[in-house]
Amino acid sequence: MERSFTRPHARLSIAVADSPTVRAASAELQRGLQGMLGRAPAVDAGHDTASFGKDSLVLAHASALQPVLAAALAPELRARLATLGRDGYLLARVHAPAGAGTGTSTGELTLIAGGSDTGLLYGSFAYLRTLQTGAAATLARTPVVETPRLPLRMLNHWDNLDRTVERGYAGESIWNWWELPGVVDARYVDYARANASLGINGTVLNNVNAKAEILSPEYIAKAAAVAKVLRPYGIHVYLSVRWSTPLELHETKSADPLDPAVAAWWRYKADEIYAAIPDFGGFLVKANSEGQPGPQDYGRNHADGANMLARALAPHHGVVIWRAFVYAPPADRKADAALAHDRAAQAYEQFKPLDGRFDANVIVQVKNGPIDFQPREPFSPLFGAMPATPLMMEFQVTKEYLGYATHLVYLGTLFQETLRTDTRAGGQAMPVARTLEGAQQNRVGGIAGVANIGASRNWTGSTFDQANWYAFGRLAWDPMLDAGAVAREWAAQTFAPDARVVEPVVAMMMGSREAAVDYMTPLGLHHIMGTGHHYGPAPWVGDLARPDWNPTYYHRAGRDGIGFDRTGSGSNAASQYAPELARRFSDPATTPPELLLWFHHLPWDHAMPSGRTLWAELVAHYDRGVAQVVATQAQWDALRPLIDAGRWQDTAERLAQQRQEAQWWRDACIAYFQSVNGLPLPPGARAPAHPLGYYQALRFPYAPGHG
């Protein structure tokens, strides 16, 4: 297929001092230009003496741009160079006058100007992206000037030390802890390259359900070996730490954050880590959640714990990222009390009172929704409610609740939906993304994604799951990017910049998440999946040890209706949102239909905007979800002549499995809800393929990603 690339560059002029990061940028440009344009440019790395002749590609620092290059930029572009910061870059086609540098010919050259060496690396990848997507030709009239909106853009690996991956569906962990530090897998470089191409600048190497051993000298040395590989690509290493580590290693008598011996231990450990990893990023902490130890074990609060760790890291400029995923009730709470207490409300209840009480180098990491990465949730009410505390968004790139690596579900639309939602904090327009950027009190946070990466040959378990890694990185760089535009970029680079391929692939992707919501959890239903492994439907489960682990706790279906009442007559969790939203969510008539059963328990004959009853609407959504998967199969089938055989076949097989499982979700849920409400199916609706008992008997003891 014809690709609309620019002509080859005659020379790559590197007008900056040599460094590992500059060498990485140069290598990417040479590799990419050779592959796309058929010829790698000659390299002139003379720094001050580099020549800038016709058709040169020039790498230069924005703060030290050679006069001839600065003069070639429009005044407004020269002014913007000062705003690039460390990670920003400029891409432009500029006119090179005769005698520019040591060159003698007149003509255009391409300039990549970075705020630092890292900015040059990001700009180099961005330039290659413009070539691959056909956008390079516009640089002469529309230069690109970009800076990231958030300073921390991170992946969280839920990788265990034995190479299993919690909620991982792409094979074992890429981190071979057994062989490190002596044997360093070459794929670590490719991992770094892929992340740097998206502007991701941090990675947490190990599971939030951490082991104490990760802070032993042996494992610090292993982490240091990984950090050495990632460093030239602008990526800082972080570690998840277990709160009770010094106690478990028998080096303190408690893990009380106010115990001076405990604080001293963490200071010593921080010194040890930074001696091995000078640019270590910091700690990620899961505490007092799902059985993990934490400061509440000693009568302290989350700020007490986070601040103690933060003070150990502060001399080294490290940060503590403290997760707000908490829902553990006291051990002596009775089951009926737990039922009365809404799990969705607990993060707000514990963290909102602590706003402003965290040290400056603490960031509170909040999941996108108040439960747990459901196919659809409202945004967490903590966004907009903690203006004096930097917040980190936590998305899940791996698809724990969305069909693993089998189902084609593009998460760019989920990310966009969350980031653009207006919190109405302070009674004004305040999208979730702006709260991360510190728009309220200049407390700037970041964005994290639970990685979907493993040792699978294609990294993510399926071709289309690569798109979710890509979309996460692009939206971490700019949270207000359009998910459709990001999908189009990915499709053009992954398959071909050919409208015959790109347009149908983007259509498949953009409809995929809504289809999954429809055939899994329509109208605000949530947490109705199988126990433990979280695969497949199980709305009937109601006998687990904790009430808030049970699907029946969340849907509360009965003869009287379905849904969780979070209004003032129920748990009142709706009141945690800004007043304008709280009023909207408290009335079924003003609650968005897609969140109706999240906030309301309603009778089965409740009238929906479509004119259907709630029961008929629910069935219609299940049917619509299945139909969308069928349509996606047809779209992919039509692409067979235009896609390489290997990737076409793999995706076709996964779509066939997704179609079967979408039907399974639809039939099992309808069979169960019909058994509860006793209602006939709406006219024209097909009966489930099997009786309810068939679906209830299905077991999956060896599902991946669950220990």
C-alpha positions, 0 to 999 in steps of 0.5 A: 500500500502507498504511504504518504511519507516525506522524502528522506532526510539527507542528514541528522544534525545533533546540535546538543551534547552527547548523552545516553538519552540523545543517543536513544533519540538518534537511534530511534530516528535512524531506525524509523527513517530507514524503515519508513523512508528506505534510507537512514540519514547520515549523522552529524553529531558535532554539537556546536559545529553541526550543519543544518543544510537542506533536508536536514533533520535537526535535534536541538535544545529549545533553551540553546537554539542556534541563532540561525534556527531561532531566526527561522521560527515565527515570533510566536513559536520562539516565545513558546520555546520557553514554555516547553519545560523538561518534557516538551518539544517543538516540531517544525519545518523551517526555511534554512537560508544559505550558509546555515550552520556549515551547510551551503544550500537553501531549502527547508529542514525539519527541527525537533527542539526539546526542553531537555534531552528527554524532550528531544526523545519524546519529540523524536518519537512524535516526529516518527508518529507524524510520518506514520500517520501522514501528518508530517506534510503539515508541519510547515504550516502547522508546527507542533508544540506539545508539553505534557499536562501531568508530570507523572505518567506511570504504569503500575505492574501487578507483577509478583516476584515469582513472575505470575501477574495478578490480573494479567492476561498476557503471559508471565511477568516480563521482569525475570526476578530470578535471573536479575541482576546478572541477566538483563532481558533485551526486551527491557529496552523495547519496553522502555522504547515503547513507553517513551514513545508515549511519554510514560515516565514512571513504572512501578515494578511489582504488585501493590499486594507487595512482599517484604522481600522487595526491599531486601538488598538482593531485590534492590540490586535487581530493581537497580539493574532494571532502572539502568536500562530504563534511565536513558528513556526518561523512565523512573522506577518505583516500588510497591511496598508492604506497610509491615515490611520492617516488622516482618523482617524482624527489624522493628517491634511494630509498624506504627508510623509514630514509632521513632524506630519505624520511621528510622528504619524507613529513612535507612531503607530510603538511603539504601535504595537511593545509593543503588538507584539515584533517580528512584521515583518512590513508593506505591502503597496499598494499606488497610485494604483487602487485608493488607496491613496499614497504619489503621492497625495502630489507630493511626490514619492514612495521612500518618502513614503516608507522611512518615514514608514521605519524610524518609523519601523527601531528602532524595526528592522521592514521592509516596503514592498512597492508594485510596482503594479502601473498603475493609470494615472492622473485623468485628462488624456484623454482616447486616451492618456491612450490608447497610454500609456502602462500599462505594462510599468508603474511600471518600469517608476515609480520605476527604477528612484528610484533605490538606493533611498530607505532606507535599511529596504525597500523592493520593492515587484514586481509582477512576470509579468508587468500586473497582474498574467496572465496565462503567462507573461514575467517577470517584467523588474524591475527584474535585473533593480534595483540592488541597491534595495532589491526586493520581488517577488510577485506570486499569489498562488490563481488562480484569472485568472486561473480558481479559485479552479475549474480548475486543474492548477499546478503553480509550472511550472509558478513559475519555469519559472519566477524564472529561466528566464535569465534577462541578467542584466549587459550582463551576466547570471542573472536568476530572482531568483538571482536578489532576492538573491542580486547577483548584489549588495548584496541587498537581498529581498524575495518572497511572495505569495498571499494566496489561503487559506480559511476556506474550509475543505481542506484549498484551495478549492480543493485537487490540489490547496494544491499543489500550496501552497506547491510548493510556499513554497518549491520554496520560500525556494529554488527558483531553485528547479525543479517544477517536483520534487516538484510535485513528493514530493507533490503527494507522501505525499498527496496520496501515495509513489507509482509509480502507483499513483505518476507518472500519478499525476505528469504528470497531474500536469506538463501539466496543466498550459500549457493547461490552457494557451492554452485554455485561452490566447495562444501565448502571449494573455493576460487580455481577461477575464470577467470583475471584477470577472475575470472568463471566456472569454470576449475578446469583452469587450471594453466599461469600464471606463478606456481603460486599463481595457478592453480586447480590449486594450490588444489584439487589434484584427482587420482586420489587425491582433492581438497583442499589439505592444510593440516594438519601433514602438509601446509602446516601453515597450520591451526597458525596458528589458536588451539590449540583451532581448530588441533586441530579443523581438523587432523582431517577428522572435526571440521573443519566440512564447509563447510571440509573441502577448505580444510584437507584433501586427501581421497580421493573415497570419503571418507565424509561426515556425510550418508552419501554419498561425497565425490564424491557430496556434491560433486555434490549441493552443485552441484545444490543450488546450481542448484536454489536459484537456480531457487527464487529465480526462482520467488519473484521471479516471484510478486512481480511484482504487488507490485514496480514494473515497472522493478526487477522486470524488471531483477532477473528478467533478472539471475536468468535469467542467474544461473540459466544461469551457475549451471548453467555452473559446475555442469556445467564443474566436474563435467566437469573433476573427473570427467575427473580422478577417472575416476568415474561420476556418482552415481545420478540426477545429470545429465551436463554439457550439454557436453564439458569442451573446450567449457567450457575454450574459453570466453573473456571478453576484455572482462569488466568490472573487469579492466584 
